[in-house]
Amino acid sequence: MTNKISAVDALRRLRDGNRRFAAELRASNNAITHADFASLLSGQSPFAIVLGCSDSRVPAELVFDQGFGDLFVIRVAGNIVAPSQVGSVEFAASRYGTKLVVVLGHSCCGAINATLETMLDGADSESRNVAAIVDRVKPSVEGLLETELREDREALQHAAVRANVRASVDHLRHGSAILESLIEREGLLVVGAEYSLETGLVDFFDGVPEGWDQE
């Protein structure tokens, strides 16, 4: 099964779903039960791929008010991009014809905070596996520490979340021959977004087409 929805239409569908979520107006057709699941047994055709953080407060299906089979979701602490994440995006985009990839960061991200604590306070991770996540985030935020943001931890954290999202978007766009080909030939779109825990709204801020939000 392949999805025919365009990247821009998929982006608008996510935007509209998030607006419903933030306004506490969930779509009734997303209240699917297991009894309704039979139509998905033969396959799936997700209209968007979401690479997001593992944070329990940011479930993509709820944040975007979508149902079973709508989203292909990849979750990892700090929404970092490592080979397994690239491969997952390649698989979904190639197999299902999905045209939109969203890298979704969020406010108050623990992986970002852990990285800043390591870089600013000299804190060490007790786990080499957690340290590996921090090491993935570091390059995207190092430049911020050379600015005035260093003196404002809250502003630094916000900027770091976005810098990390941009780094993940760039990695997906340019770190995979398969995805590069899909971008060039099939209209695949990779964008960056940030979810606000405070407001419930998602801001699509990186790589979005001009005028996409006018409809």
LUMLO-531903 format. One record per residue: residue number from 1; z, x, y of N, C-alpha, C in turn. Coordinates in nm, 4 decimals, decimal comma, always signed. Layout:
BEGIN
[NUM; [Z; X; Y]; [Z; X; Y]; [Z; X; Y]];
...
//
This chain:
BEGIN
[1; [+0,0000; +0,0846; -0,1199]; [+0,0000; +0,0000; +0,0000]; [+0,0000; +0,0881; +0,1248]];
[2; [-0,0852; +0,0555; +0,2206]; [-0,0896; +0,1313; +0,3447]; [-0,0697; +0,0377; +0,4625]];
[3; [-0,0177; +0,0940; +0,5702]; [+0,0110; +0,0147; +0,6889]; [-0,0998; +0,0329; +0,7910]];
[4; [-0,1463; -0,0768; +0,8493]; [-0,2586; -0,0730; +0,9430]; [-0,2145; -0,0799; +1,0891]];
[5; [-0,0870; -0,0963; +1,1154]; [-0,0394; -0,1097; +1,2522]; [-0,0551; +0,0228; +1,3261]];
[6; [-0,1012; +0,0180; +1,4514]; [-0,1217; +0,1395; +1,5295]; [+0,0113; +0,1996; +1,5724]];
[7; [+0,0058; +0,3254; +1,6143]; [+0,1274; +0,3940; +1,6577]; [+0,1912; +0,3244; +1,7778]];
[8; [+0,1099; +0,2850; +1,8743]; [+0,1640; +0,2210; +1,9950]; [+0,2229; +0,0844; +1,9618]];
[9; [+0,1555; +0,0087; +1,8769]; [+0,2099; -0,1214; +1,8371]; [+0,3410; -0,1042; +1,7610]];
[10; [+0,3477; -0,0002; +1,6786]; [+0,4719; +0,0277; +1,6055]; [+0,5839; +0,0642; +1,7020]];
[11; [+0,5493; +0,1425; +1,8038]; [+0,6480; +0,1831; +1,9034]; [+0,7020; +0,0611; +1,9785]];
[12; [+0,6135; -0,0290; +2,0141]; [+0,6567; -0,1511; +2,0842]; [+0,7419; -0,2396; +1,9940]];
[13; [+0,7091; -0,2401; +1,8670]; [+0,7879; -0,3199; +1,7724]; [+0,9303; -0,2654; +1,7617]];
[14; [+0,9427; -0,1335; +1,7609]; [+1,0765; -0,0734; +1,7597]; [+1,1505; -0,1021; +1,8896]];
[15; [+1,0805; -0,0896; +2,0017]; [+1,1421; -0,1182; +2,1320]; [+1,1955; -0,2611; +2,1369]];
[16; [+1,1125; -0,3550; +2,0937]; [+1,1532; -0,4956; +2,0987]; [+1,2711; -0,5219; +2,0055]];
[17; [+1,2684; -0,4604; +1,8884]; [+1,3793; -0,4773; +1,7953]; [+1,5083; -0,4208; +1,8497]];
[18; [+1,4987; -0,3066; +1,9162]; [+1,6189; -0,2469; +1,9735]; [+1,6742; -0,3324; +2,0874]];
[19; [+1,5855; -0,3908; +2,1647]; [+1,6324; -0,4800; +2,2717]; [+1,7070; -0,5998; +2,2130]];
[20; [+1,6565; -0,6526; +2,1025]; [+1,7271; -0,7637; +2,0371]; [+1,8645; -0,7184; +1,9891]];
[21; [+1,8681; -0,6006; +1,9278]; [+1,9945; -0,5476; +1,8769]; [+2,0963; -0,5328; +1,9893]];
[22; [+2,0533; -0,4715; +2,1000]; [+2,1453; -0,4469; +2,2112]; [+2,1926; -0,5772; +2,2748]];
[23; [+2,1074; -0,6795; +2,2694]; [+2,1425; -0,8095; +2,3279]; [+2,2092; -0,9015; +2,2263]];
[24; [+2,2317; -0,8491; +2,1065]; [+2,2943; -0,9263; +1,9979]; [+2,2126; -1,0503; +1,9640]];
[25; [+2,0799; -1,0310; +1,9583]; [+1,9875; -1,1404; +1,9253]; [+1,9014; -1,0998; +1,8070]];
[26; [+1,9600; -1,0822; +1,6926]; [+1,8862; -1,0362; +1,5754]; [+1,7823; -1,1388; +1,5314]];
[27; [+1,6670; -1,0872; +1,4847]; [+1,5616; -1,1749; +1,4340]; [+1,6046; -1,2366; +1,3017]];
[28; [+1,5855; -1,3681; +1,2894]; [+1,6312; -1,4369; +1,1689]; [+1,5559; -1,3916; +1,0449]];
[29; [+1,4283; -1,3482; +1,0610]; [+1,3510; -1,3082; +0,9437]; [+1,3929; -1,1723; +0,8899]];
[30; [+1,4848; -1,1042; +0,9577]; [+1,5365; -0,9776; +0,9067]; [+1,6629; -0,9973; +0,8241]];
[31; [+1,7098; -1,1205; +0,8152]; [+1,8287; -1,1497; +0,7352]; [+1,7878; -1,1694; +0,5897]];
[32; [+1,7238; -1,0689; +0,5323]; [+1,6688; -1,0768; +0,3979]; [+1,7790; -1,0576; +0,2942]];
[33; [+1,7670; -1,1279; +0,1847]; [+1,8609; -1,1137; +0,0736]; [+1,7889; -1,0511; -0,0447]];
[34; [+1,8645; -1,0174; -0,1484]; [+1,8016; -0,9569; -0,2653]; [+1,7010; -1,0513; -0,3296]];
[35; [+1,7240; -1,1799; -0,3169]; [+1,6308; -1,2772; -0,3736]; [+1,4942; -1,2708; -0,3062]];
[36; [+1,4904; -1,2235; -0,1813]; [+1,3647; -1,2121; -0,1072]; [+1,2936; -1,0798; -0,1341]];
[37; [+1,3532; -0,9968; -0,2172]; [+1,3070; -0,8598; -0,2339]; [+1,1850; -0,8488; -0,3250]];
[38; [+1,1511; -0,9552; -0,3970]; [+1,0453; -0,9491; -0,4976]; [+0,9126; -0,9004; -0,4405]];
[39; [+0,8821; -0,9372; -0,3157]; [+0,7539; -0,8991; -0,2566]; [+0,7410; -0,7489; -0,2362]];
[40; [+0,8533; -0,6779; -0,2400]; [+0,8501; -0,5333; -0,2182]; [+0,8501; -0,4544; -0,3480]];
[41; [+0,8626; -0,5218; -0,4597]; [+0,8702; -0,4503; -0,5866]; [+0,7411; -0,3764; -0,6190]];
[42; [+0,6290; -0,4281; -0,5725]; [+0,5004; -0,3661; -0,6035]; [+0,4685; -0,2472; -0,5147]];
[43; [+0,5449; -0,2263; -0,4090]; [+0,5198; -0,1129; -0,3209]; [+0,5745; -0,1366; -0,1819]];
[44; [+0,5508; -0,0394; -0,0946]; [+0,6005; -0,0482; +0,0422]; [+0,4935; -0,0042; +0,1401]];
[45; [+0,5041; -0,0514; +0,2622]; [+0,4122; -0,0103; +0,3690]; [+0,4889; -0,0053; +0,5000]];
[46; [+0,5822; +0,0879; +0,5140]; [+0,6630; +0,0973; +0,6356]; [+0,5757; +0,1220; +0,7581]];
[47; [+0,6072; +0,0558; +0,8680]; [+0,5248; +0,0714; +0,9879]; [+0,5700; +0,1881; +1,0750]];
[48; [+0,6865; +0,2458; +1,0463]; [+0,7344; +0,3617; +1,1222]; [+0,8205; +0,4496; +1,0332]];
[49; [+0,8184; +0,5777; +1,0639]; [+0,9041; +0,6769; +0,9987]; [+1,0088; +0,7181; +1,1003]];
[50; [+1,1350; +0,7138; +1,0621]; [+1,2433; +0,7521; +1,1528]; [+1,3205; +0,8680; +1,0916]];
[51; [+1,3199; +0,9809; +1,1617]; [+1,4029; +1,0950; +1,1235]; [+1,5242; +1,0937; +1,2150]];
[52; [+1,6380; +1,0547; +1,1605]; [+1,7568; +1,0389; +1,2425]; [+1,8759; +1,1149; +1,1892]];
[53; [+1,9862; +1,1015; +1,2592]; [+2,1103; +1,1686; +1,2228]; [+2,1833; +1,0883; +1,1150]];
[54; [+2,2673; +1,1580; +1,0391]; [+2,3455; +1,0930; +0,9336]; [+2,4643; +1,0142; +0,9872]];
[55; [+2,4919; +1,0248; +1,1147]; [+2,6069; +0,9574; +1,1749]; [+2,6124; +0,8104; +1,1326]];
[56; [+2,7284; +0,7675; +1,0851]; [+2,7429; +0,6316; +1,0322]; [+2,7251; +0,5234; +1,1378]];
[57; [+2,7254; +0,5639; +1,2648]; [+2,7118; +0,4666; +1,3736]; [+2,5676; +0,4436; +1,4165]];
[58; [+2,4729; +0,5095; +1,3473]; [+2,3331; +0,5021; +1,3904]; [+2,2407; +0,4662; +1,2731]];
[59; [+2,2604; +0,3511; +1,2104]; [+2,1687; +0,3084; +1,1039]; [+2,0390; +0,2549; +1,1643]];
[60; [+1,9286; +0,3201; +1,1365]; [+1,8030; +0,2877; +1,2048]; [+1,7602; +0,1429; +1,1856]];
[61; [+1,7769; +0,0893; +1,0643]; [+1,7329; -0,0479; +1,0399]; [+1,8067; -0,1476; +1,1288]];
[62; [+1,9334; -0,1217; +1,1560]; [+2,0097; -0,2111; +1,2432]; [+1,9785; -0,1859; +1,3902]];
[63; [+1,9731; -0,0590; +1,4283]; [+1,9466; -0,0231; +1,5679]; [+1,8137; -0,0808; +1,6155]];
[64; [+1,7148; -0,0857; +1,5241]; [+1,5826; -0,1375; +1,5604]; [+1,5589; -0,2802; +1,5090]];
[65; [+1,6622; -0,3424; +1,4545]; [+1,6544; -0,4801; +1,4051]; [+1,5343; -0,5001; +1,3129]];
[66; [+1,5284; -0,4204; +1,2077]; [+1,4212; -0,4303; +1,1099]; [+1,4783; -0,4618; +0,9722]];
[67; [+1,3910; -0,5049; +0,8830]; [+1,4342; -0,5457; +0,7510]; [+1,3918; -0,4501; +0,6417]];
[68; [+1,4152; -0,4910; +0,5170]; [+1,3730; -0,4125; +0,4016]; [+1,2232; -0,3822; +0,4110]];
[69; [+1,1862; -0,2585; +0,3823]; [+1,0456; -0,2225; +0,3750]; [+0,9784; -0,1928; +0,5066]];
[70; [+1,0486; -0,2097; +0,6185]; [+0,9860; -0,1881; +0,7494]; [+0,9849; -0,0417; +0,7920]];
[71; [+1,0916; +0,0303; +0,7602]; [+1,1071; +0,1678; +0,8070]; [+1,1250; +0,2634; +0,6899]];
[72; [+1,0644; +0,3809; +0,7023]; [+1,0889; +0,4910; +0,6093]; [+1,1861; +0,5838; +0,6811]];
[73; [+1,3100; +0,5864; +0,6356]; [+1,4168; +0,6529; +0,7101]; [+1,4620; +0,7804; +0,6402]];
[74; [+1,4683; +0,8879; +0,7177]; [+1,5178; +1,0173; +0,6715]; [+1,6381; +1,0509; +0,7578]];
[75; [+1,7533; +1,0742; +0,6966]; [+1,8739; +1,1008; +0,7753]; [+1,9351; +1,2337; +0,7348]];
[76; [+1,9686; +1,3126; +0,8355]; [+2,0314; +1,4424; +0,8141]; [+2,1138; +1,4741; +0,9385]];
[77; [+2,2269; +1,5384; +0,9206]; [+2,3134; +1,5700; +1,0345]; [+2,2353; +1,6435; +1,1424]];
[78; [+2,2456; +1,5946; +1,2646]; [+2,1789; +1,6591; +1,3767]; [+2,0300; +1,6344; +1,3838]];
[79; [+1,9785; +1,5394; +1,3036]; [+1,8338; +1,5123; +1,2983]; [+1,7513; +1,6404; +1,3055]];
[80; [+1,7951; +1,7403; +1,2276]; [+1,7242; +1,8678; +1,2247]; [+1,6009; +1,8575; +1,1359]];
[81; [+1,5112; +1,9535; +1,1506]; [+1,3908; +1,9574; +1,0684]; [+1,3924; +2,0843; +0,9844]];
[82; [+1,4082; +2,0665; +0,8549]; [+1,3990; +2,1721; +0,7555]; [+1,2863; +2,1329; +0,6598]];
[83; [+1,2494; +2,2194; +0,5649]; [+1,1366; +2,1867; +0,4765]; [+1,1455; +2,0511; +0,4081]];
[84; [+1,2637; +2,0113; +0,3650]; [+1,2746; +1,8821; +0,2965]; [+1,2450; +1,7659; +0,3903]];
[85; [+1,2819; +1,7783; +0,5171]; [+1,2508; +1,6724; +0,6131]; [+1,1009; +1,6694; +0,6442]];
[86; [+1,0413; +1,7870; +0,6613]; [+0,8969; +1,7919; +0,6854]; [+0,8222; +1,7290; +0,5686]];
[87; [+0,8625; +1,7659; +0,4476]; [+0,7972; +1,7106; +0,3295]; [+0,8113; +1,5602; +0,3196]];
[88; [+0,9263; +1,5086; +0,3576]; [+0,9476; +1,3638; +0,3535]; [+0,8566; +1,2919; +0,4524]];
[89; [+0,8425; +1,3488; +0,5721]; [+0,7530; +1,2891; +0,6719]; [+0,6083; +1,2984; +0,6243]];
[90; [+0,5695; +1,4145; +0,5715]; [+0,4341; +1,4306; +0,5179]; [+0,4051; +1,3253; +0,4113]];
[91; [+0,4995; +1,3074; +0,3209]; [+0,4819; +1,2113; +0,2116]; [+0,4582; +1,0710; +0,2647]];
[92; [+0,5448; +1,0252; +0,3539]; [+0,5336; +0,8880; +0,4035]; [+0,4071; +0,8674; +0,4860]];
[93; [+0,3769; +0,9627; +0,5734]; [+0,2593; +0,9481; +0,6590]; [+0,1303; +0,9515; +0,5776]];
[94; [+0,1269; +1,0356; +0,4748]; [+0,0068; +1,0478; +0,3922]; [-0,0060; +0,9330; +0,2931]];
[95; [+0,1040; +0,8989; +0,2273]; [+0,0996; +0,7990; +0,1212]; [+0,0839; +0,6571; +0,1750]];
[96; [+0,1539; +0,6265; +0,2843]; [+0,1578; +0,4886; +0,3317]; [+0,0741; +0,4642; +0,4568]];
[97; [+0,0157; +0,5692; +0,5115]; [-0,0667; +0,5517; +0,6305]; [+0,0119; +0,5161; +0,7545]];
[98; [+0,1406; +0,5449; +0,7542]; [+0,2262; +0,5135; +0,8688]; [+0,1862; +0,5999; +0,9878]];
[99; [+0,1703; +0,5381; +1,1039]; [+0,1140; +0,6084; +1,2198]; [+0,2184; +0,6569; +1,3205]];
[100; [+0,3437; +0,6190; +1,3028]; [+0,4460; +0,6559; +1,4017]; [+0,5628; +0,7269; +1,3355]];
[101; [+0,6018; +0,8406; +1,3945]; [+0,7224; +0,9127; +1,3542]; [+0,8142; +0,9198; +1,4755]];
[102; [+0,9380; +0,8772; +1,4582]; [+1,0372; +0,8834; +1,5655]; [+1,1498; +0,9763; +1,5230]];
[103; [+1,1739; +1,0805; +1,6024]; [+1,2932; +1,1628; +1,5847]; [+1,4014; +1,1008; +1,6720]];
[104; [+1,5077; +1,0534; +1,6084]; [+1,6099; +0,9761; +1,6793]; [+1,7419; +1,0522; +1,6870]];
[105; [+1,7721; +1,1043; +1,8060]; [+1,9034; +1,1626; +1,8314]; [+1,9958; +1,0563; +1,8881]];
[106; [+2,1178; +1,0942; +1,9180]; [+2,2116; +0,9948; +1,9727]; [+2,3219; +1,0626; +2,0522]];
[107; [+2,3829; +0,9869; +2,1399]; [+2,4946; +1,0386; +2,2192]; [+2,6129; +1,0687; +2,1276]];
[108; [+2,6990; +1,1582; +2,1729]; [+2,8209; +1,1941; +2,0983]; [+2,7899; +1,2466; +1,9587]];
[109; [+2,6846; +1,3243; +1,9454]; [+2,6434; +1,3752; +1,8143]; [+2,7367; +1,4872; +1,7685]];
[110; [+2,7937; +1,4718; +1,6500]; [+2,8870; +1,5712; +1,5982]; [+2,8226; +1,7056; +1,5717]];
[111; [+2,6980; +1,7053; +1,5256]; [+2,6295; +1,8318; +1,4989]; [+2,6046; +1,9089; +1,6281]];
[112; [+2,5703; +1,8371; +1,7338]; [+2,5517; +1,9014; +1,8640]; [+2,6843; +1,9551; +1,9155]];
[113; [+2,7894; +1,8757; +1,9048]; [+2,9212; +1,9210; +1,9503]; [+2,9674; +2,0437; +1,8732]];
[114; [+2,9444; +2,0448; +1,7424]; [+2,9833; +2,1600; +1,6608]; [+2,9073; +2,2847; +1,7033]];
[115; [+2,7803; +2,2670; +1,7374]; [+2,6999; +2,3804; +1,7820]; [+2,7516; +2,4349; +1,9145]];
[116; [+2,7815; +2,3468; +2,0079]; [+2,8325; +2,3908; +2,1378]; [+2,9692; +2,4572; +2,1240]];
[117; [+3,0530; +2,4044; +2,0362]; [+3,1840; +2,4664; +2,0132]; [+3,1687; +2,6069; +1,9569]];
[118; [+3,0717; +2,6255; +1,8706]; [+3,0458; +2,7580; +1,8146]; [+2,9979; +2,8543; +1,9221]];
[119; [+2,9066; +2,8074; +2,0071]; [+2,8447; +2,8951; +2,1057]; [+2,9336; +2,9206; +2,2266]];
[120; [+3,0126; +2,8215; +2,2661]; [+3,0948; +2,8359; +2,3864]; [+3,2377; +2,8791; +2,3571]];
[121; [+3,2916; +2,8299; +2,2467]; [+3,4333; +2,8530; +2,2172]; [+3,4567; +2,9517; +2,1036]];
[122; [+3,3475; +2,9947; +2,0412]; [+3,3619; +3,0886; +1,9307]; [+3,4150; +3,0269; +1,8036]];
[123; [+3,4072; +2,8946; +1,7929]; [+3,4568; +2,8274; +1,6727]; [+3,3675; +2,8610; +1,5543]];
[124; [+3,4289; +2,8823; +1,4397]; [+3,3550; +2,9137; +1,3179]; [+3,3627; +2,7971; +1,2206]];
[125; [+3,2514; +2,7700; +1,1538]; [+3,2510; +2,6651; +1,0533]; [+3,3182; +2,7143; +0,9263]];
[126; [+3,3924; +2,6257; +0,8618]; [+3,4565; +2,6597; +0,7356]; [+3,3582; +2,6549; +0,6197]];
[127; [+3,2404; +2,6026; +0,6433]; [+3,1398; +2,5874; +0,5384]; [+3,0103; +2,6555; +0,5786]];
[128; [+2,9559; +2,7356; +0,4900]; [+2,8277; +2,7996; +0,5202]; [+2,7150; +2,6968; +0,5261]];
[129; [+2,7347; +2,5838; +0,4583]; [+2,6332; +2,4788; +0,4620]; [+2,6317; +2,4083; +0,5976]];
[130; [+2,7501; +2,3823; +0,6525]; [+2,7570; +2,3271; +0,7878]; [+2,7042; +2,4298; +0,8878]];
[131; [+2,7367; +2,5559; +0,8646]; [+2,6878; +2,6624; +0,9526]; [+2,5353; +2,6661; +0,9543]];
[132; [+2,4736; +2,6334; +0,8413]; [+2,3276; +2,6325; +0,8349]; [+2,2692; +2,5244; +0,9251]];
[133; [+2,3390; +2,4116; +0,9361]; [+2,2944; +2,3056; +1,0274]; [+2,3077; +2,3522; +1,1718]];
[134; [+2,4226; +2,4112; +1,2033]; [+2,4457; +2,4633; +1,3382]; [+2,3395; +2,5666; +1,3743]];
[135; [+2,3053; +2,6525; +1,2799]; [+2,2046; +2,7558; +1,3057]; [+2,0678; +2,6958; +1,3345]];
[136; [+2,0398; +2,5792; +1,2780]; [+1,9133; +2,5112; +1,3066]; [+1,9107; +2,4553; +1,4488]];
[137; [+2,0270; +2,4147; +1,4968]; [+2,0352; +2,3528; +1,6297]; [+2,0380; +2,4580; +1,7406]];
[138; [+2,1023; +2,5701; +1,7150]; [+2,1260; +2,6718; +1,8183]; [+2,0042; +2,7066; +1,9037]];
[139; [+1,8897; +2,7398; +1,8443]; [+1,7770; +2,7842; +1,9272]; [+1,7335; +2,6832; +2,0328]];
[140; [+1,7526; +2,5561; +2,0056]; [+1,7074; +2,4539; +2,1002]; [+1,8002; +2,4380; +2,2193]];
[141; [+1,9244; +2,4856; +2,2072]; [+2,0211; +2,4648; +2,3159]; [+2,0619; +2,5946; +2,3855]];
[142; [+2,0194; +2,7081; +2,3332]; [+2,0614; +2,8367; +2,3914]; [+2,0260; +2,8479; +2,5388]];
[143; [+1,9056; +2,8036; +2,5749]; [+1,8629; +2,8152; +2,7136]; [+1,9476; +2,7346; +2,8098]];
[144; [+2,0065; +2,6262; +2,7620]; [+2,0899; +2,5421; +2,8480]; [+2,2164; +2,6141; +2,8922]];
[145; [+2,2614; +2,7081; +2,8110]; [+2,3846; +2,7802; +2,8437]; [+2,3648; +2,8789; +2,9576]];
[146; [+2,2398; +2,9012; +2,9956]; [+2,2098; +2,9903; +3,1076]; [+2,1937; +2,9129; +3,2378]];
[147; [+2,2241; +2,7841; +3,2354]; [+2,2108; +2,7000; +3,3545]; [+2,3478; +2,6517; +3,4012]];
[148; [+2,3476; +2,5764; +3,5102]; [+2,4726; +2,5230; +3,5640]; [+2,5361; +2,4197; +3,4705]];
[149; [+2,4602; +2,3722; +3,3737]; [+2,5139; +2,2757; +3,2777]; [+2,6296; +2,3333; +3,1972]];
[150; [+2,6345; +2,4636; +3,1887]; [+2,7420; +2,5288; +3,1129]; [+2,8801; +2,4882; +3,1644]];
[151; [+2,8871; +2,4555; +3,2929]; [+3,0156; +2,4211; +3,3545]; [+3,0491; +2,2726; +3,3450]];
[152; [+2,9581; +2,1946; +3,2892]; [+2,9795; +2,0495; +3,2774]; [+2,9538; +2,0109; +3,1322]];
[153; [+3,0596; +2,0059; +3,0533]; [+3,0448; +1,9879; +2,9089]; [+2,9755; +1,8560; +2,8732]];
[154; [+3,0070; +1,7503; +2,9448]; [+2,9456; +1,6208; +2,9141]; [+2,7960; +1,6226; +2,9409]];
[155; [+2,7567; +1,6756; +3,0565]; [+2,6149; +1,6849; +3,0893]; [+2,5438; +1,7805; +2,9945]];
[156; [+2,6120; +1,8875; +2,9566]; [+2,5553; +1,9837; +2,8628]; [+2,5294; +1,9181; +2,7277]];
[157; [+2,6255; +1,8388; +2,6822]; [+2,6109; +1,7723; +2,5531]; [+2,4909; +1,6777; +2,5539]];
[158; [+2,4757; +1,6034; +2,6628]; [+2,3635; +1,5099; +2,6739]; [+2,2311; +1,5855; +2,6739]];
[159; [+2,2239; +1,6925; +2,7521]; [+2,1007; +1,7711; +2,7581]; [+2,0708; +1,8367; +2,6239]];
[160; [+2,1756; +1,8784; +2,5538]; [+2,1574; +1,9432; +2,4241]; [+2,1024; +1,8459; +2,3204]];
[161; [+2,1497; +1,7221; +2,3237]; [+2,0969; +1,6201; +2,2321]; [+1,9463; +1,6075; +2,2503]];
[162; [+1,9023; +1,6003; +2,3743]; [+1,7592; +1,5826; +2,4015]; [+1,6793; +1,7083; +2,3698]];
[163; [+1,7359; +1,8234; +2,3995]; [+1,6664; +1,9479; +2,3676]; [+1,6475; +1,9619; +2,2170]];
[164; [+1,7480; +1,9220; +2,1417]; [+1,7394; +1,9290; +1,9964]; [+1,6354; +1,8316; +1,9421]];
[165; [+1,6290; +1,7123; +1,9993]; [+1,5260; +1,6161; +1,9594]; [+1,3877; +1,6731; +1,9875]];
[166; [+1,3693; +1,7297; +2,1069]; [+1,2383; +1,7864; +2,1423]; [+1,1988; +1,8978; +2,0456]];
[167; [+1,2957; +1,9787; +2,0055]; [+1,2670; +2,0870; +1,9115]; [+1,2217; +2,0315; +1,7770]];
[168; [+1,2858; +1,9248; +1,7319]; [+1,2470; +1,8633; +1,6047]; [+1,1082; +1,8004; +1,6142]];
[169; [+1,0800; +1,7354; +1,7261]; [+0,9477; +1,6775; +1,7477]; [+0,8416; +1,7869; +1,7448]];
[170; [+0,8678; +1,8967; +1,8148]; [+0,7723; +2,0074; +1,8203]; [+0,7495; +2,0673; +1,6820]];
[171; [+0,8554; +2,0800; +1,6040]; [+0,8441; +2,1342; +1,4685]; [+0,7549; +2,0455; +1,3830]];
[172; [+0,7728; +1,9158; +1,3921]; [+0,6896; +1,8248; +1,3130]; [+0,5442; +1,8280; +1,3592]];
[173; [+0,5233; +1,8383; +1,4887]; [+0,3858; +1,8383; +1,5404]; [+0,3099; +1,9648; +1,5038]];
[174; [+0,3805; +2,0776; +1,5020]; [+0,3116; +2,2060; +1,4893]; [+0,3533; +2,2885; +1,3678]];
[175; [+0,4443; +2,2368; +1,2860]; [+0,4923; +2,3145; +1,1721]; [+0,4405; +2,2680; +1,0382]];
[176; [+0,3393; +2,1817; +1,0394]; [+0,2841; +2,1278; +0,9152]; [+0,1350; +2,1057; +0,9316]];
[177; [+0,0561; +2,1700; +0,8477]; [-0,0890; +2,1515; +0,8537]; [-0,1266; +2,0070; +0,8227]];
[178; [-0,0520; +1,9450; +0,7323]; [-0,0800; +1,8058; +0,6961]; [-0,0575; +1,7139; +0,8151]];
[179; [+0,0562; +1,7298; +0,8823]; [+0,0854; +1,6437; +0,9970]; [-0,0078; +1,6730; +1,1141]];
[180; [-0,0412; +1,7995; +1,1347]; [-0,1355; +1,8334; +1,2414]; [-0,2689; +1,7634; +1,2193]];
[181; [-0,3139; +1,7613; +1,0940]; [-0,4400; +1,6944; +1,0622]; [-0,4303; +1,5439; +1,0852]];
[182; [-0,3183; +1,4842; +1,0463]; [-0,3008; +1,3403; +1,0666]; [-0,2935; +1,3055; +1,2150]];
[183; [-0,2325; +1,3925; +1,2943]; [-0,2264; +1,3715; +1,4393]; [-0,3663; +1,3760; +1,4994]];
[184; [-0,4444; +1,4748; +1,4568]; [-0,5775; +1,4958; +1,5134]; [-0,6785; +1,3912; +1,4664]];
[185; [-0,6711; +1,3541; +1,3386]; [-0,7769; +1,2716; +1,2801]; [-0,7394; +1,1253; +1,2581]];
[186; [-0,6101; +1,0983; +1,2412]; [-0,5697; +0,9632; +1,2026]; [-0,4837; +0,8919; +1,3071]];
[187; [-0,4578; +0,9577; +1,4193]; [-0,3807; +0,8925; +1,5247]; [-0,2312; +0,8888; +1,5021]];
[188; [-0,1804; +0,9802; +1,4170]; [-0,0353; +0,9877; +1,3984]; [+0,0308; +1,0287; +1,5296]];
[189; [+0,1400; +0,9627; +1,5632]; [+0,2139; +0,9908; +1,6863]; [+0,3566; +1,0293; +1,6506]];
[190; [+0,4022; +1,1419; +1,7050]; [+0,5396; +1,1875; +1,6828]; [+0,6111; +1,1850; +1,8172]];
[191; [+0,7181; +1,1068; +1,8276]; [+0,7893; +1,0923; +1,9546]; [+0,9381; +1,1198; +1,9356]];
[192; [+1,0040; +1,1475; +2,0478]; [+1,1479; +1,1704; +2,0466]; [+1,2209; +1,0593; +2,1189]];
[193; [+1,3406; +1,0265; +2,0699]; [+1,4185; +0,9178; +2,1293]; [+1,5670; +0,9488; +2,1189]];
[194; [+1,6447; +0,8837; +2,2050]; [+1,7908; +0,8974; +2,2005]; [+1,8545; +0,7594; +2,2004]];
[195; [+1,9458; +0,7392; +2,1066]; [+2,0221; +0,6147; +2,0978]; [+2,1549; +0,6335; +2,1690]];
[196; [+2,1884; +0,5388; +2,2546]; [+2,3153; +0,5435; +2,3267]; [+2,4198; +0,4627; +2,2514]];
[197; [+2,5240; +0,5295; +2,2052]; [+2,6333; +0,4575; +2,1408]; [+2,7017; +0,3630; +2,2392]];
[198; [+2,6958; +0,3977; +2,3662]; [+2,7646; +0,3190; +2,4681]; [+2,6933; +0,1868; +2,4987]];
[199; [+2,5607; +0,1889; +2,5035]; [+2,4854; +0,0696; +2,5434]; [+2,4119; +0,0020; +2,4280]];
[200; [+2,3891; +0,0752; +2,3206]; [+2,3116; +0,0217; +2,2095]; [+2,1616; +0,0336; +2,2279]];
[201; [+2,1182; +0,0908; +2,3399]; [+1,9758; +0,1010; +2,3700]; [+1,9185; +0,2362; +2,3295]];
[202; [+1,7912; +0,2347; +2,2923]; [+1,7179; +0,3564; +2,2581]; [+1,6224; +0,3894; +2,3716]];
[203; [+1,6242; +0,5150; +2,4150]; [+1,5325; +0,5638; +2,5180]; [+1,4288; +0,6528; +2,4510]];
[204; [+1,3031; +0,6090; +2,4518]; [+1,1937; +0,6897; +2,3982]; [+1,1479; +0,7827; +2,5105]];
[205; [+1,1810; +0,9093; +2,5011]; [+1,1634; +0,9975; +2,6167]; [+1,0675; +1,1137; +2,5953]];
[206; [+1,0223; +1,1379; +2,4736]; [+0,9376; +1,2554; +2,4506]; [+0,8125; +1,2173; +2,3722]];
[207; [+0,6970; +1,2498; +2,4289]; [+0,5716; +1,2330; +2,3567]; [+0,5147; +1,0930; +2,3553]];
[208; [+0,5704; +1,0017; +2,4345]; [+0,5201; +0,8638; +2,4332]; [+0,3956; +0,8526; +2,5214]];
[209; [+0,2977; +0,7712; +2,4815]; [+0,1752; +0,7568; +2,5607]; [+0,2029; +0,6905; +2,6953]];
[210; [+0,1274; +0,7282; +2,7948]; [+0,1428; +0,6689; +2,9276]; [+0,1108; +0,5201; +2,9227]];
[211; [+0,1971; +0,4401; +2,9822]; [+0,1740; +0,2968; +2,9910]; [+0,2084; +0,2171; +2,8670]];
[212; [+0,2615; +0,2835; +2,7643]; [+0,2888; +0,2115; +2,6389]; [+0,3913; +0,0995; +2,6565]];
[213; [+0,4806; +0,1160; +2,7543]; [+0,5922; +0,0231; +2,7710]; [+0,5605; -0,0903; +2,8682]];
[214; [+0,4331; -0,1076; +2,9031]; [+0,3967; -0,2096; +3,0012]; [+0,3774; -0,3467; +2,9386]];
[215; [+0,3730; -0,3529; +2,8063]; [+0,3532; -0,4821; +2,7396]; [+0,4786; -0,5218; +2,6645]];
//
